[in-house]
Amino acid sequence: MLQDSHLDQVLVEFTCKNPQPSLPTEWALCGEREDRMEVLKVSTFALVISPGDGQLVASAGCGMRLFEAMEVGTIPVVLGDHSTLPYHQFIRWSEAAIIVPKPRVTELHFLLRSLSDNDMLAMRRQGRFLWETYFSTSENVLNTLLASIRTSIQVPAAAIKEEPAHEIPHKAGKLAGTDANLADNGDLDLGPVETEPPYASPRFLRNFTYTAADTYRAWNHAPGPFHLFPHTPLDPVLPSEAKFLGSGTGFRPIGGGTGGSGKEFQAALGGNVPREQFTVVMLTYEREEVLMNSLERLNGLPYLNKVVVVWNSPKPPSDDLLWPDIGLPVVVVRTEKNSLNNRFLPWDAVETEAILSIDDDAHLRHDEIMFGFRVWREARDRIVGFPGRYHAWDINHQSWLYNSNYSCELSMVLTGAAFFHKYYAYLYSYVMPQPIRDMVDEYINCEDIAMNFLVSHITRKPPIKVTSRWTFRCPGCPQALSHDDSHFHERHKCINFFVKVYGYMPLLYTQFRVDSVLFKTRLPHDKTKCFKFI
């Protein structure tokens, strides 16, 4: 009846030229692989009928039908809920395949027609991704098998290597912070700066696979679809959200604990890791005076663990250059070449989970930085930062455009002033496709767009913008590369190239941003308690 219907094109073959060997209770594969693939390429759905023997949960024929459909981006429709799909303990097959019990076969056509175009597109992409990552080659199959066994017996994978930081010796000059207006904080009390003795932040050591128990908690506490990502050759199975568990993901409730608003809120970081700190990673290139001013402005910044200056110039710093003493370690890292990708190398000098990536000419107040850090601790899997941008589709030229105009909607947060998790530095440097990093080196541009593509692809969430002043660039500083008109043309090209590499547009729009009324409204100390309901 479906084949004769005019509602849809349904192909049902009742004759088979070259049937492949199969089990007596199973439908045989028909024809050669090339013939089947040609049919699947023009199909939206492919029916996979599970073995008639209820004691069989899988068979070679069903697996072949499943993999061939996923290879060409066709949605597998598995008829028979007693079937067990490969690695069902770790992969959410409901995002890539439709599983229907055999007694409901009469409802199958109605169920398929009820799917929206967006749902079908997402399932086709996820199916193709699963096939590429776990089943496309013998190496991927073996790595997936080893990873599943390792996860089942709770043996962690080998840690990902860190980039050794070869330090450049430098001399510290006068104690920074002699100018009372340097931090530009007004009367805000941002939190403790403990220097006698200094306390250490919990060190980030979880750059390896979590156990199955962590996976269970991730699947039950992280809503929304999982778009898996091949973190390392030995870690292809677990959801990316598991990487961020156990790391303090919320403020303390106001009732029954510390915290609150106004001065109390400003002075207490809160959260499940109250002494957690962050590391500033600052990329610079032959702007010594600008760099020294930026470092000096960091003096007295609460919860700052360390400053890592990525010296991106082949020419070393001047011999007579005096670096400001901000009371914290300032590590100057020598790089092998001038590359914007160096901004995201997982330096072993970075010991915290939180990284504040900041340009050497960014002019942010301490209260803005502290507020961004608080927001990031509530959304550790996101990029949280200040300058927002968005992408748009050019109908006339049929391509993507990069837009830097101020807008209520955004899809990117530039990493010239943004917090992100250190784990993304591993993925950017060691896992993300090499052609993307090559294009960043070719144009000396677009590394921030590449990081936004990466994080949105993994989490399927947009970044979070926190409010700052309209202009956060250093006044009077030398012009940056972004002032050149060619800068924007290159970014248009980068977006379109990245889309080709990923196979789709991973960036997501949002109109959500986080602002703090209490940071902008000065309230008397005795009046803040009435706002505890906020």
C-alpha positions in Angstrom: 0.0 0.0 0.0 2.8 2.4 0.8 4.6 1.6 -2.5 1.4 2.4 -4.5 0.6 5.5 -2.4 1.2 9.0 -3.9 2.1 10.5 -0.5 5.8 9.4 -0.5 8.2 7.5 -2.5 8.7 4.1 -0.9 11.0 1.5 -2.4 10.1 -2.2 -1.6 12.0 -4.9 -3.5 10.4 -8.3 -3.5 13.0 -9.9 -5.8 16.7 -10.1 -5.2 19.4 -10.8 -7.8 22.3 -11.7 -5.6 21.1 -12.5 -2.1 23.9 -12.5 0.5 24.2 -15.3 3.0 22.2 -14.7 6.1 20.6 -16.4 9.1 17.4 -18.4 8.4 15.4 -16.0 10.6 16.8 -12.8 9.1 16.1 -10.8 5.9 19.0 -11.1 3.5 21.1 -8.3 2.1 20.2 -7.9 -1.6 22.6 -7.2 -4.4 26.1 -5.8 -4.3 27.2 -3.1 -1.9 27.5 -0.5 -4.7 23.9 -1.0 -5.7 22.6 -0.7 -2.1 24.7 2.5 -1.5 23.2 4.2 -4.6 19.7 3.6 -3.3 20.6 4.8 0.2 22.1 8.0 -1.1 18.8 9.2 -2.4 16.9 7.8 0.7 15.8 9.6 3.9 15.1 6.4 5.9 16.4 2.9 5.7 14.5 0.0 7.2 16.6 -2.3 9.4 14.5 -5.4 10.4 15.9 -7.2 13.5 16.3 -11.0 13.4 13.1 -13.0 13.7 14.6 -15.1 16.5 13.9 -13.2 19.7 16.9 -14.7 21.3 19.2 -12.9 18.9 19.8 -9.2 19.8 22.2 -8.5 16.9 23.4 -10.1 13.7 25.9 -9.3 11.0 23.2 -8.5 8.5 21.5 -5.9 10.8 24.9 -4.4 11.5 25.7 -4.1 7.8 22.3 -2.4 7.1 22.8 0.0 10.0 26.4 1.0 9.1 25.6 1.4 5.3 22.7 3.7 6.2 24.8 5.9 8.6 27.7 6.1 6.1 25.6 8.0 3.6 23.6 10.0 6.1 20.3 8.0 5.9 18.3 7.6 9.1 18.1 3.9 10.2 14.6 2.7 11.2 15.2 -0.3 13.4 12.1 -2.5 13.5 12.3 -4.6 16.7 13.0 -3.1 20.1 14.7 -6.3 21.3 17.7 -5.5 19.2 20.8 -4.2 20.8 22.7 -1.6 18.8 26.5 -1.4 19.1 27.9 0.2 22.3 24.3 1.0 23.5 25.7 1.6 27.0 27.6 4.7 25.8 25.9 6.0 22.7 22.5 7.5 22.6 21.1 5.8 19.5 17.8 7.6 19.8 19.6 10.7 18.4 20.6 8.9 15.2 18.1 6.1 14.7 14.4 5.4 15.1 13.6 2.2 17.1 10.1 0.9 16.8 8.6 -2.4 18.2 7.5 -4.9 15.6 3.8 -4.8 16.7 3.7 -1.1 15.8 4.8 -1.6 12.2 1.4 -0.4 11.0 2.1 2.9 12.6 5.5 3.3 11.1 4.5 5.5 8.2 2.7 7.9 10.4 5.6 8.1 12.9 8.1 8.9 10.1 5.9 11.6 8.6 5.6 13.2 12.1 9.3 14.1 12.1 10.2 17.7 11.3 12.9 18.6 8.8 15.1 19.9 11.6 14.8 16.6 13.5 15.6 14.6 10.4 18.6 16.8 9.6 20.0 16.5 13.1 19.6 12.7 13.1 21.3 12.4 9.7 24.2 14.4 10.9 24.5 12.5 14.2 24.4 9.2 12.4 27.1 10.2 10.0 29.2 11.5 12.9 28.8 8.2 14.8 29.8 6.2 11.8 32.9 8.4 11.1 34.0 8.4 14.7 33.5 4.8 15.8 32.8 2.4 12.8 34.4 3.8 9.7 37.9 2.2 9.9 39.4 -0.8 11.6 41.4 1.5 13.8 38.3 3.4 15.0 36.5 0.1 15.7 39.4 -1.2 17.7 39.9 2.0 19.7 36.1 2.1 20.5 36.2 -1.5 21.6 39.2 -0.8 23.9 37.6 2.3 25.3 34.3 0.6 26.0 36.1 -2.2 27.9 38.3 0.3 29.8 35.2 2.3 30.8 33.3 -0.8 31.9 36.1 -1.8 34.2 36.7 1.8 35.2 40.3 2.1 34.1 41.1 5.7 33.2 42.8 6.5 29.9 46.2 8.0 29.7 46.3 11.7 30.3 46.6 14.0 27.4 50.0 15.5 27.0 50.5 19.1 28.0 52.6 21.7 26.1 55.8 22.4 28.0 56.2 26.0 28.8 59.8 27.1 28.0 60.1 30.3 30.1 61.9 33.4 29.1 63.8 34.9 32.0 62.7 38.4 33.0 63.3 41.0 35.7 60.6 42.3 38.0 60.5 46.0 38.6 58.6 48.1 41.0 55.6 46.8 42.9 52.6 47.4 40.8 49.4 49.1 41.9 50.8 52.5 43.2 48.0 54.2 41.3 44.8 54.1 43.3 42.6 54.4 40.2 44.5 51.8 38.2 41.9 49.0 38.8 39.0 51.4 38.2 36.8 49.6 40.7 35.4 52.5 42.7 34.1 51.3 46.1 33.6 47.7 45.1 34.9 45.0 47.4 35.5 42.2 45.0 36.8 39.5 47.3 39.8 38.4 49.3 43.4 38.7 48.0 45.1 36.3 50.3 48.9 36.8 50.2 50.0 35.9 53.7 50.2 33.0 53.1 48.9 32.6 49.5 46.5 29.7 49.0 46.6 27.4 46.1 43.7 26.7 43.7 42.6 23.1 43.2 44.8 21.9 40.4 43.3 20.6 37.2 44.4 17.0 36.8 41.3 15.6 35.1 42.6 15.6 31.5 41.7 12.0 31.0 38.6 9.8 30.8 36.2 9.6 33.7 34.8 6.4 35.0 31.5 4.9 34.2 30.0 6.3 37.4 30.8 9.8 36.1 29.2 9.0 32.8 26.0 7.9 34.6 25.8 11.2 36.4 26.5 13.2 33.2 23.7 11.5 31.4 21.3 12.2 34.2 22.2 15.8 34.9 23.1 17.3 31.6 19.9 17.9 29.6 19.7 18.1 25.9 21.3 16.0 23.1 24.8 14.7 23.3 27.0 15.3 20.3 29.9 13.1 21.0 33.4 14.1 20.2 36.5 12.0 19.7 38.6 13.5 22.5 41.6 11.3 22.1 42.5 8.1 20.2 42.0 6.3 23.4 38.8 8.1 24.5 36.2 8.0 21.8 33.1 7.0 23.8 32.2 9.1 26.7 30.0 12.3 26.5 31.9 15.5 26.5 29.8 16.8 29.4 31.4 14.2 31.7 34.7 16.1 31.4 33.3 19.0 33.5 31.7 17.1 36.3 32.8 17.3 39.9 34.0 20.9 39.4 31.7 23.1 41.4 28.8 24.1 39.2 26.7 26.5 41.3 26.4 29.4 43.8 25.5 28.5 47.3 21.8 29.0 48.1 21.2 32.3 49.8 19.0 30.7 52.5 20.9 28.7 55.1 24.5 29.5 54.0 26.9 32.2 53.1 26.4 34.4 50.1 23.9 37.1 49.4 23.9 40.3 47.5 25.6 43.6 47.5 28.9 43.8 49.4 28.5 40.2 50.8 28.0 38.9 47.3 31.0 40.8 46.0 33.3 39.6 48.7 32.3 35.9 48.5 32.9 33.9 45.4 30.6 31.1 46.5 30.1 27.8 44.6 31.2 24.3 45.4 34.9 25.1 45.1 35.1 28.3 47.1 38.8 28.8 46.7 38.9 28.1 43.0 41.1 30.4 40.9 41.7 31.2 37.3 44.7 31.7 35.1 45.2 34.6 32.7 46.7 33.7 29.4 47.8 36.8 27.5 49.0 36.7 23.9 51.4 39.5 22.9 53.5 40.5 20.0 56.1 43.3 20.2 54.0 45.7 22.2 56.0 45.9 25.4 54.6 49.1 26.8 51.0 48.0 26.2 51.8 44.6 27.8 53.4 46.2 30.9 50.3 48.4 31.4 48.0 45.4 31.0 49.9 43.3 33.5 50.0 46.2 36.0 46.2 46.4 35.8 45.9 42.8 37.0 47.5 43.7 40.4 45.1 43.0 43.2 42.7 40.9 41.1 41.0 38.4 43.4 41.2 34.7 42.6 44.0 35.2 40.1 46.3 32.2 40.3 49.0 33.0 37.7 49.6 35.0 34.5 51.0 33.2 31.5 52.3 35.6 28.8 52.6 33.9 25.5 55.5 35.7 23.8 54.6 35.3 20.2 57.5 37.2 18.7 60.8 35.5 17.6 62.6 38.6 19.0 63.0 38.2 22.8 62.0 41.0 25.2 64.3 43.9 25.7 67.1 43.3 28.2 66.3 46.5 30.1 62.6 45.7 30.3 61.3 45.8 33.9 58.2 43.7 34.5 55.7 44.8 37.1 55.6 42.9 40.4 51.9 42.0 40.9 52.5 39.6 43.8 51.8 36.6 41.6 53.8 34.4 39.2 54.1 35.9 35.7 55.4 33.1 33.4 56.6 34.3 30.0 56.5 31.5 27.5 58.6 31.2 24.5 56.9 30.0 21.3 58.4 28.2 18.3 56.7 30.4 15.8 54.4 33.4 15.5 51.0 31.7 15.5 47.6 32.7 17.0 47.1 29.0 17.7 49.6 29.5 20.5 46.8 31.2 22.5 45.1 27.9 23.0 48.0 25.6 23.7 47.5 23.6 26.9 50.5 24.9 28.7 51.7 22.9 31.7 52.1 26.2 33.5 48.3 26.5 33.6 47.2 24.7 36.7 43.6 25.8 37.0 40.5 24.6 35.1 39.5 28.2 34.3 41.4 30.1 31.7 40.9 33.8 31.0 42.1 34.4 27.5 42.7 38.1 27.1 44.4 40.3 24.6 47.3 42.5 25.7 45.3 45.6 24.8 42.0 44.6 26.5 41.0 47.1 29.2 38.6 45.3 31.6 37.8 46.4 35.1 38.3 44.0 38.0 34.6 43.9 38.8 33.9 42.9 35.2 36.5 40.1 35.3 35.2 38.8 38.6 31.6 38.8 37.4 32.6 36.9 34.3 34.4 34.3 36.5 31.3 33.8 38.6 29.2 33.2 35.5 31.7 30.8 34.1 31.6 28.7 37.3 27.8 28.3 36.6 28.4 27.3 33.0 31.7 25.5 32.9 31.2 23.9 29.5 30.6 27.3 27.8 32.7 30.1 26.5 31.9 33.1 28.8 33.1 36.5 27.7 32.6 40.0 26.8 32.7 40.9 23.1 29.8 39.2 21.3 29.6 38.6 17.5 27.2 36.6 15.2 27.1 35.0 11.8 24.5 35.5 9.1 23.5 33.9 5.9 24.1 35.9 2.7 21.2 35.0 0.4 22.7 36.8 -2.6 26.1 35.0 -2.4 24.9 31.8 -0.8 27.5 32.0 1.9 28.0 32.8 5.6 29.1 36.2 6.8 30.8 37.4 10.0 29.1 40.4 11.6 30.6 42.5 14.3 27.8 45.1 14.7 26.2 45.4 18.1 23.1 43.3 18.2 20.8 41.7 20.7 21.5 38.3 19.1 24.9 36.6 19.1 26.5 33.3 18.3 30.1 33.9 19.2 32.1 35.4 22.1 35.6 36.5 21.1 38.4 34.9 23.0 40.2 38.2 23.3 38.4 38.5 26.6 36.7 35.3 27.6 36.8 32.4 30.1 36.9 28.8 28.9 37.8 25.4 30.4 41.3 24.2 30.0 40.1 21.0 28.4 39.1 22.9 25.3 42.7 23.8 24.9 43.5 20.1 24.6 40.8 19.6 22.0 41.7 22.7 20.0 45.4 21.8 19.8 45.4 18.0 19.5 42.0 16.9 18.3 40.4 19.6 16.2 41.1 19.0 12.4 44.5 20.3 11.4 43.2 22.3 8.3 41.5 24.7 10.7 44.7 25.5 12.5 46.5 25.8 9.2 44.0 28.4 8.0 44.5 30.3 11.2 48.2 30.4 10.5 47.7 31.3 6.9 45.5 34.3 7.6 46.9 35.1 11.1 43.3 35.4 12.0 40.1 33.5 13.0 41.4 31.5 16.0 38.6 32.9 18.1 36.0 31.8 15.5 37.6 28.3 15.5 37.3 28.0 19.2 33.6 29.0 19.1 33.0 26.4 16.4 34.7 23.7 18.5 32.8 24.4 21.8 29.4 24.8 20.0 30.0 21.5 18.1 30.7 19.6 21.3 28.1 21.1 23.6 25.4 22.2 21.1 25.0 25.3 23.2 25.7 28.9 22.4 28.3 31.0 24.3 27.3 33.3 27.2 28.0 37.0 26.9 28.5 39.0 30.1 28.0 42.8 30.0 31.0 45.1 29.9 31.4 48.7 28.7 30.8 49.3 25.1 34.5 49.9 24.5 37.0 47.6 26.4 40.0 48.2 24.2 43.0 50.0 25.6 42.7 53.7 24.8 45.7 55.1 23.1 47.2 51.7 22.3 48.7 51.0 18.8 46.1 49.8 16.3 45.5 46.0 16.2 45.1 43.8 13.1 41.3 44.0 13.4 41.2 47.6 12.2 42.2 46.5 8.7 39.4 46.0 6.2 40.9 42.7 5.0 40.4 41.4 8.6 36.7 41.0 8.0 37.0 39.5 4.5 39.3 36.9 5.9 36.8 36.1 8.7 34.0 35.6 6.1 36.3 33.1 4.4 37.2 31.4 7.7 33.6 30.8 8.6 32.7 29.2 5.3 35.8 27.1 5.3 35.1 25.9 8.9 31.6 25.0 7.9 33.0 22.8 5.1 35.4 21.1 7.5 32.6 20.4 10.1 30.1 19.5 7.5 27.5 21.8 9.0 27.1 25.1 10.8 27.6 24.4 14.6 27.2 28.0 15.8 23.9 28.6 17.6 22.1 31.9 18.1 21.1 33.3 21.5 19.7 36.5 22.9 20.6 35.5 26.4 23.2 37.5 28.2 24.1 37.9 31.9 24.2 41.2 33.6 24.6 42.2 37.3 22.3 44.9 38.5 24.0 45.0 41.8 27.4 45.6 40.2 26.0 48.6 38.4 23.7 50.0 41.1 25.6 51.2 44.2 23.5 50.1 47.2 24.2 51.0 50.9 25.4 48.1 53.0 22.4 48.2 55.3 20.0 48.0 52.3 21.3 45.0 50.5 19.6 42.4 52.6 16.2 43.3 51.2 17.4 42.1 47.8 18.1 38.5 48.9 15.2 37.2 47.0 16.9 38.0 43.6 
